[in-house]
Amino acid sequence: MLGITFISLCVTLALGRRVVDLTHTFDQNAPKYPLEQWVDKGLDWNMFRMTTLMAKYIGPQNRTWLTLKVTEYYEHQGTHMDAPMHSARGGEDMASISPERLVGPGIVIDVTDKAESDVNYAVTVEDLKKYEADHGRIPPGAIIMMNSGWARKYPDSNKVFGSQNLSDPLSFRFPGFSLEACKFMLNKRQVSVVGVDTPSVDPGIAPEYYCHNHLQPSGVPLLEYVANLDAIPVRGSTIVLGAIKMREGTGGPTRIFALLDDENDGFINGANSVSSRGAIGLLSLSTLYVLCQAVYF
Ligand SMILES: [Zn+2]
């Protein structure tokens, strides 16, 4: 019943709107946080295996083509979501995140210029208040994402982590949110989800994962390596998160869509936005496919 309601909501959201994909393509080159020093050395940390189980014609007359693969990957690789349990003991797993959290108004905090002159830039409360002065108050239940221009560096790990020594987390240099901004978004604006176009919501230079530690115990999922934020307006979109509904999953690949009303069209300048009316049905179908997968997987 919940699934049916959710899908009806998605149909309503998808029909008659343009869709922008905020997801990097997932493959073996998708960067991941180098945590080798903290995990079991017996594990193959660099695993990304795609094994073909079957690729052949089958059936009585060999007329049905089937391909099946088994894929092994790290949960927090490429464009993905951190479930609250990732950094909050007893927090929700990927399967337990409520669908209401996975759909919400999109807010883009653009700090591209600041990040260009300061790779350690951390979004401040002042940035959020300046945003509100220019574009209106951030509504409750928003999906707030930082655009630092970092998506252009993807998937070069040395560039996205701002380091030539990926085995040393203290050398990482990339932008994120400040602790005060996280507190403001959570306590004053009841944010649903916080996202970044960088490897972590916490800036690379941060000695502790204070944003993770502050937001996730309150049930806030995080998005990392969000793509294409230049292609949507800073407000006015509806974000739909097709996050894998994996029991005990601490995170997972997430297809992120921004749905735009026609009135937003004037704001769009990205090359990856889809403007053809003919493509809408197809993209709505892909949205639904991902959402159905999220609901029923
Ligand atoms: Zn993560």
Residues whose N, C-alpha, C, O or C-beta is under 5 A from the ligand:
A	BS01	ZN	H76 D82 E224 G251
